[in-house]
Amino acid sequence: MRVIRSAIVGTTLVAGAISVAPGAQAAQASHPAAASACQIRLYRPEVRRAQIAATVWAPGCKGWIRVELQRHRSWGWQGIKKLEFYGPGPKTLYKGCKSGNTFTYRLVGSVFSGGSGTSPERRGTC
């Protein structure tokens, strides 16, 4: 499995419906319940020549996590690829795309024990 690492532009999700900004982890670590909670980091999707790649990282999670890659259409957001996995570790979703297509992409994630979040959006052409 190949992991894509982009600049630290992502969303951190803490189980229990608390969404934390990337720069706010020092404040979060001072709260003992939040420090031991499952966190997932949703990174901005990467647009490449023939595919879209979106990475999620779940350090310390011992539960089920669901992520969905979406693209923006005229009627709203359309899910194009889903992944469910158990436990920690980085996972990357890959979705092929046709040359010349331009869309805005995002990654939506949720922890089965509660909480959800959305990555920053990326507009790109394959």
C-alpha positions, 0 to 999 in steps of 0.5 A: 500500500502506498501512502500519500502525504500532503502538507499538514492540511487536514481535519482531525476527528475525535470520537464523541463528535468533537472536531479539532482543528489541526493546530489545536492538539496542544489544548486537546492533550491537556484533557485526559478523556480526549487524549485517549480517544480515537482520532482520525486525520482526513487529508486533502485529496490529491488529484493526479493524471489518472486518479484521485488519492485520499488518505486517512490516518487513524492513530490509536483507534481500536474501532471501525472507521468509515470514509467516503471520497466525494466529488461536488456536482451541480446537485450536491456532493456525490459519493464515489468511493467508500472504505471501512476499516478496523484499527489504526494505521494510514489508509489511502483510497484510490479512484480512477478519473477520466482525463480532462474532468474537473471536479472538487473533491473531499473526504468524509470520515466517521468513527462508529463509536460517534463523531464525523468530519470532513477534509479540506476540499481540492479542485483539480483536473485529471 
